[in-house]
Amino acid sequence: MSRKRSHFTIVPSAELEELRRDRERLNALGSCCWDVRFESHSNGMDGDYTIGIEVVGHYMGKPCARVLGENYNENLRAAIDQALTAEAYPPERPEYDQYGNPERRHA
């Protein structure tokens, strides 16, 4: 008679919460059918590049492709988090205040 072995890994609660948050992010990408676009931008003449990340939603009305979240510091999690807090139908890409925080637009 063989016993079924169970392996458990104990992780700190902070790490477990971050894993749960990552699961929410992945579920949102899949359930909302968002695209993640990576764009490379030159930093100047030194030959270095930075990667910009955009989370794009697709809608029936114009504009059909709308940027819901973006991050130009190569942080995919931040771009998805911004998309999760975006208004349901933003008119276009968000504007930023002087501190780099997205501003809410009023119609």
Backbone as CSV, one residue per row, in Angstrom:
resi,resn,N_x,N_y,N_z,CA_x,CA_y,CA_z,C_x,C_y,C_z
1,MET,0.846,-1.164,0.000,0.000,0.000,0.000,0.900,1.238,0.000
2,SER,0.717,2.053,-0.982,1.547,3.261,-1.060,0.780,4.462,-0.512
3,ARG,1.544,5.299,0.123,0.943,6.519,0.674,1.194,7.662,-0.290
4,LYS,0.192,8.446,-0.498,0.331,9.615,-1.360,1.048,10.704,-0.566
5,ARG,2.112,11.198,-1.131,2.877,12.225,-0.453,2.388,13.606,-0.861
6,SER,2.341,14.454,0.106,1.973,15.850,-0.138,3.151,16.724,0.244
7,HIS,3.495,17.630,-0.635,4.593,18.544,-0.359,4.029,19.946,-0.204
8,PHE,4.372,20.562,0.874,3.931,21.916,1.133,5.154,22.808,1.277
9,THR,5.044,23.982,0.739,6.102,24.966,0.890,5.549,26.111,1.706
10,ILE,6.243,26.426,2.758,5.808,27.527,3.617,6.451,28.811,3.102
11,VAL,5.590,29.778,2.792,6.075,31.070,2.315,5.595,32.143,3.276
12,PRO,6.350,33.218,3.369,5.904,34.324,4.227,4.579,34.898,3.724
13,SER,3.804,35.461,4.630,2.485,35.980,4.257,2.583,37.109,3.238
14,ALA,3.633,37.927,3.294,3.794,39.008,2.312,4.010,38.447,0.917
15,GLU,4.807,37.388,0.828,5.046,36.761,-0.472,3.786,36.077,-0.992
16,LEU,3.040,35.465,-0.093,1.784,34.832,-0.481,0.792,35.859,-1.005
17,GLU,0.724,37.013,-0.368,-0.167,38.082,-0.824,0.259,38.586,-2.202
18,GLU,1.555,38.692,-2.438,2.047,39.129,-3.754,1.709,38.093,-4.824
19,LEU,1.788,36.817,-4.498,1.410,35.772,-5.447,-0.084,35.832,-5.767
20,ARG,-0.902,36.085,-4.758,-2.341,36.240,-4.997,-2.616,37.442,-5.884
21,ARG,-1.883,38.526,-5.660,-2.050,39.740,-6.482,-1.641,39.460,-7.928
22,ASP,-0.566,38.707,-8.116,-0.149,38.327,-9.466,-1.215,37.476,-10.147
23,ARG,-1.863,36.589,-9.389,-2.945,35.778,-9.957,-4.096,36.665,-10.419
24,GLU,-4.440,37.693,-9.632,-5.489,38.632,-10.036,-5.104,39.358,-11.319
25,ARG,-3.835,39.739,-11.412,-3.377,40.435,-12.627,-3.499,39.536,-13.858
26,LEU,-3.062,38.272,-13.730,-3.145,37.351,-14.861,-4.597,37.050,-15.224
27,ASN,-5.447,36.895,-14.230,-6.867,36.658,-14.503,-7.492,37.840,-15.237
28,ALA,-7.102,39.063,-14.868,-7.640,40.246,-15.542,-7.192,40.293,-16.994
29,LEU,-5.935,39.983,-17.263,-5.449,39.971,-18.654,-6.250,38.990,-19.499
30,GLY,-6.497,37.822,-18.936,-7.222,36.795,-19.676,-8.700,37.078,-19.821
31,SER,-9.348,37.487,-18.736,-10.794,37.672,-18.790,-11.206,38.931,-19.548
32,CYS,-10.365,39.938,-19.564,-10.698,41.182,-20.272,-10.144,41.210,-21.693
33,CYS,-9.403,40.173,-22.077,-8.799,40.079,-23.417,-7.913,41.290,-23.724
34,TRP,-7.135,41.709,-22.735,-6.224,42.831,-22.935,-4.961,42.362,-23.638
35,ASP,-4.378,43.240,-24.425,-3.073,43.008,-25.028,-2.021,43.689,-24.183
36,VAL,-0.847,43.089,-24.123,0.308,43.726,-23.500,1.292,43.988,-24.627
37,ARG,1.643,45.254,-24.796,2.568,45.662,-25.859,3.850,46.199,-25.243
38,PHE,4.949,45.752,-25.794,6.258,46.227,-25.362,6.852,47.070,-26.483
39,GLU,7.281,48.268,-26.145,7.865,49.169,-27.133,9.250,49.576,-26.658
40,SER,10.191,49.574,-27.571,11.557,49.944,-27.236,11.807,51.384,-27.682
41,HIS,12.372,52.177,-26.781,12.651,53.579,-27.067,14.117,53.872,-26.812
42,SER,14.747,54.584,-27.726,16.148,54.950,-27.565,16.301,56.025,-26.496
43,ASN,17.339,55.908,-25.692,17.626,56.902,-24.652,18.559,58.001,-25.140
44,GLY,18.899,57.977,-26.382,19.794,59.006,-26.910,20.891,58.376,-27.747
45,MET,22.003,59.053,-27.790,23.085,58.628,-28.666,24.004,57.591,-28.027
46,ASP,23.794,57.217,-26.782,24.683,56.250,-26.135,24.349,54.805,-26.493
47,GLY,23.313,54.597,-27.282,22.961,53.261,-27.740,22.133,52.462,-26.754
48,ASP,21.699,53.092,-25.673,20.892,52.400,-24.670,19.415,52.549,-25.003
49,TYR,18.633,51.581,-24.598,17.200,51.593,-24.865,16.438,51.342,-23.575
50,THR,15.231,51.847,-23.516,14.316,51.536,-22.424,13.074,50.894,-23.031
51,ILE,12.427,50.073,-22.250,11.252,49.360,-22.737,10.013,49.954,-22.096
52,GLY,9.065,50.359,-22.926,7.775,50.848,-22.455,6.754,49.731,-22.568
53,ILE,5.867,49.658,-21.603,4.850,48.612,-21.570,3.479,49.270,-21.583
54,GLU,2.599,48.806,-22.463,1.229,49.313,-22.535,0.254,48.147,-22.436
55,VAL,-0.790,48.323,-21.652,-1.899,47.365,-21.582,-3.038,47.978,-22.380
56,VAL,-3.480,47.270,-23.416,-4.442,47.817,-24.376,-5.739,47.021,-24.319
57,GLY,-6.856,47.749,-24.201,-8.179,47.147,-24.258,-8.796,47.379,-25.627
58,HIS,-9.673,46.500,-26.032,-10.310,46.602,-27.350,-11.813,46.807,-27.166
59,TYR,-12.353,47.789,-27.890,-13.753,48.174,-27.728,-14.412,48.312,-29.099
60,MET,-15.750,48.254,-29.107,-16.502,48.390,-30.355,-16.495,49.831,-30.852
61,GLY,-16.604,50.790,-29.926,-16.624,52.204,-30.313,-15.228,52.762,-30.502
62,LYS,-15.161,53.881,-31.193,-13.876,54.515,-31.445,-13.440,55.313,-30.232
63,PRO,-12.178,55.323,-29.916,-11.105,54.518,-30.508,-11.229,53.057,-30.087
64,CYS,-11.016,52.178,-31.037,-11.224,50.746,-30.777,-10.153,50.155,-29.867
65,ALA,-8.918,50.608,-30.025,-7.821,50.158,-29.159,-7.483,51.297,-28.217
66,ARG,-7.617,51.047,-26.908,-7.388,52.100,-25.917,-6.340,51.652,-24.915
67,VAL,-5.393,52.519,-24.648,-4.365,52.223,-23.663,-4.967,52.426,-22.281
68,LEU,-5.055,51.343,-21.512,-5.634,51.392,-20.180,-4.579,51.566,-19.102
69,GLY,-3.402,51.070,-19.362,-2.307,51.180,-18.409,-0.986,51.224,-19.145
70,GLU,-0.047,51.946,-18.598,1.269,52.032,-19.231,2.327,52.277,-18.166
71,ASN,3.539,51.853,-18.496,4.661,52.084,-17.606,5.917,52.112,-18.454
72,TYR,6.713,53.134,-18.277,7.934,53.274,-19.064,9.172,53.034,-18.219
73,ASN,8.992,52.340,-17.089,10.114,51.934,-16.243,10.252,50.416,-16.222
74,GLU,9.756,49.761,-17.274,9.853,48.312,-17.447,9.202,47.542,-16.302
75,ASN,8.069,48.033,-15.820,7.363,47.395,-14.707,5.993,46.928,-15.196
76,LEU,5.906,45.666,-15.566,4.664,45.102,-16.084,3.563,45.125,-15.032
77,ARG,3.904,44.822,-13.789,2.899,44.822,-12.728,2.254,46.196,-12.571
78,ALA,3.048,47.253,-12.629,2.508,48.611,-12.487,1.566,48.945,-13.642
79,ALA,1.886,48.518,-14.855,1.027,48.778,-16.009,-0.309,48.046,-15.869
80,ILE,-0.275,46.800,-15.410,-1.518,46.054,-15.223,-2.337,46.649,-14.090
81,ASP,-1.676,47.043,-12.996,-2.391,47.672,-11.886,-3.085,48.952,-12.325
82,GLN,-2.435,49.731,-13.182,-3.061,50.953,-13.686,-4.276,50.604,-14.535
83,ALA,-4.172,49.562,-15.350,-5.313,49.147,-16.176,-6.470,48.666,-15.298
84,LEU,-6.156,48.007,-14.194,-7.206,47.522,-13.293,-7.960,48.660,-12.620
85,THR,-7.326,49.798,-12.460,-7.979,50.938,-11.812,-8.484,51.962,-12.816
86,ALA,-8.332,51.679,-14.115,-8.792,52.620,-15.142,-10.311,52.657,-15.180
87,GLU,-10.845,53.753,-15.657,-12.287,53.855,-15.838,-12.721,52.871,-16.915
88,ALA,-13.975,52.526,-16.922,-14.460,51.477,-17.822,-14.205,51.797,-19.288
89,TYR,-14.403,53.029,-19.694,-14.198,53.388,-21.086,-13.404,54.690,-21.164
90,PRO,-12.120,54.649,-20.918,-11.346,55.890,-20.998,-11.298,56.402,-22.433
91,PRO,-11.367,57.720,-22.631,-11.380,58.260,-23.981,-10.071,58.062,-24.719
92,GLU,-8.954,58.015,-24.009,-7.653,57.831,-24.643,-6.633,57.565,-23.549
93,ARG,-5.384,57.569,-23.883,-4.359,57.254,-22.895,-4.371,58.267,-21.763
94,PRO,-4.043,57.852,-20.552,-4.117,58.753,-19.402,-3.076,59.861,-19.443
95,GLU,-3.400,60.977,-18.824,-2.445,62.072,-18.644,-1.851,61.940,-17.248
96,TYR,-0.699,62.554,-17.041,-0.004,62.428,-15.773,0.212,63.788,-15.128
97,ASP,0.188,63.807,-13.792,0.508,65.034,-13.080,2.032,65.158,-12.970
98,GLN,2.499,66.173,-12.273,3.929,66.435,-12.207,4.709,65.362,-11.434
99,TYR,3.991,64.496,-10.712,4.642,63.439,-9.948,4.592,62.090,-10.659
100,GLY,4.035,62.059,-11.864,3.946,60.818,-12.620,2.741,59.971,-12.307
101,ASN,1.779,60.519,-11.570,0.556,59.786,-11.242,-0.506,60.052,-12.310
102,PRO,-1.279,59.029,-12.709,-2.315,59.260,-13.720,-3.401,60.169,-13.175
103,GLU,-3.849,61.090,-14.021,-4.925,62.020,-13.631,-6.247,61.505,-14.155
104,ARG,-7.289,61.705,-13.424,-8.639,61.372,-13.882,-9.139,62.506,-14.764
105,ARG,-9.751,62.135,-15.863,-10.323,63.143,-16.771,-11.783,63.328,-16.463
106,HIS,-12.220,64.555,-16.562,-13.637,64.874,-16.360,-14.221,65.275,-17.699
107,ALA,-15.344,64.687,-18.042,-15.981,64.972,-19.346,-16.604,66.330,-19.359
